[in-house]
């Protein structure tokens, strides 16, 4: 009789846990008068967990609504700023016109900041669902490089692409992964001296495809690595560099959502970066 009772208890606890994991646990489904002391405590614990889960979903929904409202409401003021800047830029001259140039630059920085925060928030709350599928990696590299073309020309930095001639495939969302890769490339160009080169190399492994970006900049220190992907982190060594500290954070969130990860090495591979300094940022994408 005791063995039967123990088995019955374990089966009931197992059913409760399955229901809780699937989000369908209801305390009313179980009669407390028929439960042992352990079963009763387990039921109350799962009831509390179910309530917490429901509360979390409500808070997530509230955050999604807030982010959408902010994104919508900020568009009009930014559009008006752009319009006024264009009008003033045509009418002013000399030093006054230079001030307008600075105002335009700061507006662009503000717009980038808001867009990045909205993207990160939507990814974290699940508003944006990435659609990863098996596809070639080469078009992804081209998408990111085309987007970085203007900054490459402006800073006189070249790209050396290696490994894209092979038919290497991985699972990823092309649009969002191109955004992540662009942020890594943008970071490399930012810290690479004018006239130098950034190397992009694609390597295939049994479970992952690695996209390695090696620059010829000053590199990163071991102490900086744990903080590189934190929001708004800026290295104390480079406060004068332009940026808001969100690009790497957004890149990590995108790749994480796809089941991949990003790895940073303090010094670039000298063979590929053609420099004793620099840093390696590697994106690992899962294969099918």
C-alpha positions as CSV (number, residue, x, y, z in Angstrom):
1,X,0.0,0.0,0.0
2,X,2.8,2.4,0.9
3,X,4.7,1.7,-2.4
4,X,1.5,2.3,-4.4
5,X,0.9,5.6,-2.5
6,X,4.5,6.8,-3.2
7,X,4.2,6.0,-6.9
8,X,0.9,7.8,-7.1
9,X,2.4,10.8,-5.4
10,X,5.4,10.9,-7.8
11,X,3.1,10.6,-10.8
12,X,0.9,13.4,-9.6
13,X,4.0,15.7,-8.9
14,X,5.3,14.9,-12.4
15,X,1.9,15.9,-13.9
16,X,1.9,19.1,-11.9
17,X,5.4,20.0,-13.1
18,X,4.5,19.2,-16.7
19,X,1.5,21.5,-16.5
20,X,3.5,24.3,-15.0
21,X,6.2,24.1,-17.6
22,X,3.6,24.2,-20.4
23,X,1.9,27.2,-18.8
24,X,-1.4,25.4,-18.1
25,X,-1.2,24.7,-14.4
26,X,-4.4,25.5,-12.5
27,X,-4.7,24.9,-8.8
28,X,-8.5,24.0,-9.2
29,X,-7.5,20.9,-11.2
30,X,-6.2,19.3,-8.0
31,X,-8.2,18.4,-4.9
32,X,-6.3,19.4,-1.8
33,X,-8.2,16.9,0.4
34,X,-6.7,14.1,-1.6
35,X,-3.1,15.3,-1.5
36,X,-0.3,14.5,0.9
37,X,1.6,17.3,2.7
38,X,4.4,17.3,0.1
39,X,1.9,17.4,-2.8
40,X,0.1,20.3,-1.1
41,X,3.3,22.3,-0.8
42,X,4.2,21.5,-4.3
43,X,0.8,22.7,-5.6
44,X,1.1,26.0,-3.7
45,X,4.7,26.5,-5.1
46,X,3.5,25.9,-8.6
47,X,0.5,28.2,-8.1
48,X,2.8,31.0,-7.0
49,X,5.1,30.3,-10.0
50,X,2.1,30.4,-12.4
51,X,1.1,33.8,-10.9
52,X,4.6,35.1,-11.3
53,X,4.7,33.9,-14.9
54,X,1.4,35.7,-15.6
55,X,2.7,38.9,-14.0
56,X,5.9,38.7,-16.0
57,X,4.0,38.3,-19.3
58,X,1.8,41.4,-18.3
59,X,5.0,43.4,-17.6
60,X,6.5,42.3,-20.9
61,X,3.4,43.3,-22.7
62,X,3.5,46.7,-21.0
63,X,7.1,47.2,-22.0
64,X,6.3,46.3,-25.6
65,X,3.6,48.9,-25.6
66,X,5.8,51.5,-24.1
67,X,8.6,50.9,-26.6
68,X,6.2,51.1,-29.5
69,X,4.7,54.4,-28.1
70,X,8.2,55.9,-27.7
71,X,9.3,54.8,-31.2
72,X,6.1,56.3,-32.7
73,X,6.1,59.6,-30.8
74,X,9.8,60.4,-31.4
75,X,9.5,60.2,-35.2
76,X,7.8,63.5,-35.6
77,X,10.2,65.6,-33.5
78,X,13.2,64.1,-35.2
79,X,11.6,64.7,-38.7
80,X,11.0,68.3,-37.8
81,X,14.6,68.8,-36.6
82,X,15.8,67.4,-39.9
83,X,13.6,69.8,-41.8
84,X,14.7,72.9,-39.8
85,X,18.3,71.9,-40.2
86,X,18.0,71.6,-43.9
87,X,16.3,75.0,-44.1
88,X,18.9,76.7,-41.9
89,X,21.8,75.0,-43.8
90,X,20.7,76.7,-47.0
91,X,20.2,80.1,-45.5
92,X,23.2,80.5,-43.2
93,X,26.9,81.1,-44.0
94,X,30.3,81.0,-42.4
95,X,30.5,80.0,-38.8
96,X,26.8,79.8,-38.4
97,X,26.6,77.2,-41.1
98,X,29.3,75.2,-39.2
99,X,27.1,75.2,-36.1
100,X,24.3,73.7,-38.2
101,X,26.7,71.0,-39.3
102,X,27.3,70.1,-35.6
103,X,23.5,70.2,-34.9
104,X,22.9,67.8,-37.8
105,X,25.5,65.5,-36.5
106,X,24.1,65.5,-33.0
107,X,20.6,64.8,-34.4
108,X,21.9,61.8,-36.4
109,X,23.6,60.5,-33.2
110,X,20.3,60.9,-31.2
111,X,18.4,59.1,-34.0
112,X,20.9,56.3,-34.0
113,X,20.7,56.0,-30.2
114,X,16.9,55.8,-30.1
115,X,16.8,53.3,-33.0
116,X,19.3,51.1,-31.2
117,X,17.5,51.2,-27.9
118,X,14.2,50.4,-29.6
119,X,15.8,47.4,-31.4
120,X,17.4,46.0,-28.3
121,X,14.2,46.4,-26.3
122,X,12.1,44.7,-29.0
123,X,14.5,41.8,-29.2
124,X,14.7,41.3,-25.5
125,X,10.9,41.4,-25.0
126,X,10.3,39.2,-27.9
127,X,8.4,41.8,-30.0
128,X,10.8,41.0,-32.8
129,X,11.0,37.3,-33.8
130,X,14.1,36.3,-35.7
131,X,13.6,33.9,-38.6
132,X,16.7,31.8,-38.8
133,X,17.0,29.4,-41.8
134,X,19.7,27.5,-43.6
135,X,21.3,29.7,-46.2
136,X,24.7,30.7,-47.7
137,X,27.0,33.0,-45.6
138,X,28.5,35.0,-48.6
139,X,25.4,37.2,-49.3
140,X,25.3,38.0,-45.5
141,X,28.9,39.3,-45.8
142,X,28.1,41.4,-48.9
143,X,25.1,43.0,-47.1
144,X,27.2,44.1,-44.2
145,X,30.1,45.3,-46.3
146,X,27.8,47.4,-48.6
147,X,26.3,49.1,-45.6
148,X,29.8,49.9,-44.3
149,X,31.0,51.2,-47.7
150,X,30.5,54.9,-46.9
151,X,32.6,54.8,-43.7
152,X,35.3,52.8,-45.4
153,X,35.7,55.5,-48.0
154,X,35.5,58.3,-45.5
155,X,38.3,56.8,-43.4
156,X,40.3,55.3,-46.3
157,X,40.1,51.8,-44.8
158,X,40.1,48.7,-47.0
159,X,38.6,45.2,-46.4
160,X,40.4,41.9,-47.1
161,X,37.7,39.2,-47.5
162,X,38.8,35.6,-47.2
163,X,36.8,32.3,-47.3
164,X,33.7,33.7,-48.9
165,X,34.4,32.0,-52.2
166,X,33.3,28.7,-50.7
167,X,29.7,27.6,-50.5
168,X,29.5,27.8,-46.7
169,X,26.1,27.7,-45.1
170,X,24.7,28.4,-41.6
171,X,21.3,29.1,-39.9
172,X,20.6,32.8,-39.4
173,X,18.2,35.6,-40.1
174,X,19.8,37.5,-42.9
175,X,18.5,40.9,-42.2
176,X,19.3,40.9,-38.4
177,X,22.5,39.0,-38.7
178,X,23.7,41.6,-41.3
179,X,22.9,44.2,-38.7
180,X,25.0,42.4,-36.1
181,X,27.9,41.9,-38.5
182,X,27.8,45.5,-39.6
183,X,28.1,46.7,-36.0
184,X,31.2,44.5,-35.5
185,X,32.6,45.9,-38.8
186,X,31.8,49.5,-37.8
187,X,33.6,49.0,-34.5
188,X,36.7,47.6,-36.3
189,X,36.7,50.6,-38.8
190,X,36.3,53.1,-36.0
191,X,39.5,51.9,-34.2
192,X,41.6,51.0,-37.3
193,X,44.0,53.7,-38.4
194,X,43.4,55.5,-41.7
195,X,44.9,53.8,-44.6
196,X,45.0,50.3,-43.0
197,X,43.0,47.2,-43.5
198,X,40.2,45.2,-41.7
199,X,40.2,41.4,-42.5
200,X,37.0,39.4,-42.7
201,X,37.6,35.6,-42.7
202,X,34.9,32.9,-42.9
203,X,35.8,29.5,-41.3
204,X,33.7,26.4,-41.2
205,X,33.6,24.0,-38.3
206,X,31.5,20.9,-37.6
207,X,28.7,22.7,-35.6
208,X,29.4,26.4,-36.3
209,X,30.5,28.8,-39.0
210,X,32.9,31.5,-37.7
211,X,33.0,35.0,-39.2
212,X,36.2,36.6,-37.9
213,X,36.8,40.3,-38.1
214,X,40.4,41.4,-37.4
215,X,41.4,45.0,-37.2
216,X,44.7,46.9,-36.9
217,X,43.7,49.1,-34.1
218,X,45.0,49.3,-30.5
219,X,43.3,46.1,-29.5
220,X,41.4,45.5,-26.2
221,X,42.7,44.6,-22.8
222,X,41.8,41.5,-20.8
223,X,40.0,43.8,-18.3
224,X,37.9,45.3,-21.0
225,X,36.6,42.1,-22.5
226,X,33.9,41.4,-19.9
227,X,32.4,44.9,-20.4
228,X,32.5,45.2,-24.1
229,X,29.0,44.1,-24.7
230,X,27.4,46.0,-21.9
231,X,25.0,48.8,-22.8
232,X,26.7,52.2,-23.1
233,X,30.1,50.9,-22.3
234,X,32.9,53.1,-23.6
235,X,36.6,52.2,-23.0
236,X,38.2,54.8,-20.8
237,X,41.1,54.8,-23.2
238,X,39.0,56.1,-26.1
239,X,36.5,58.5,-24.7
240,X,37.2,60.8,-27.7
241,X,35.9,58.2,-30.2
242,X,32.5,58.8,-31.5
243,X,29.7,56.4,-30.5
244,X,27.1,55.6,-27.9
245,X,28.1,52.1,-26.8
246,X,25.1,50.2,-28.1
247,X,26.4,48.5,-31.3
248,X,28.1,45.6,-29.7
249,X,25.3,45.0,-27.2
250,X,22.8,44.9,-30.0
251,X,25.1,42.5,-32.0
252,X,25.4,40.1,-29.1
253,X,21.6,40.0,-28.5
254,X,20.9,39.2,-32.2
255,X,23.4,36.4,-32.4
256,X,22.3,35.0,-29.0
257,X,18.7,34.9,-30.2
258,X,19.9,32.7,-33.1
259,X,21.7,30.2,-30.8
260,X,25.1,31.5,-31.6
261,X,27.7,33.6,-29.7
262,X,30.4,36.2,-30.1
263,X,34.0,35.8,-28.9
264,X,36.6,38.5,-28.5
265,X,40.4,38.0,-28.5
266,X,42.6,40.8,-27.1
267,X,45.0,40.7,-30.0
268,X,44.3,40.1,-33.7
269,X,45.8,37.2,-35.5
270,X,49.0,38.8,-36.9
271,X,48.9,36.6,-40.0
272,X,45.5,38.0,-41.0
273,X,45.6,41.5,-39.5
274,X,49.1,42.1,-40.8
275,X,49.8,43.9,-37.6
276,X,51.1,43.1,-34.1
277,X,48.1,45.0,-32.5
278,X,44.4,45.0,-33.2
279,X,41.6,42.8,-32.0
280,X,39.6,39.8,-33.2
281,X,35.7,39.8,-33.0
282,X,34.3,36.4,-34.0
283,X,30.6,35.6,-34.7
284,X,29.8,32.0,-34.4
285,X,26.6,31.0,-36.3
286,X,25.0,27.6,-35.8
287,X,24.9,25.1,-38.7
288,X,21.8,23.1,-39.6
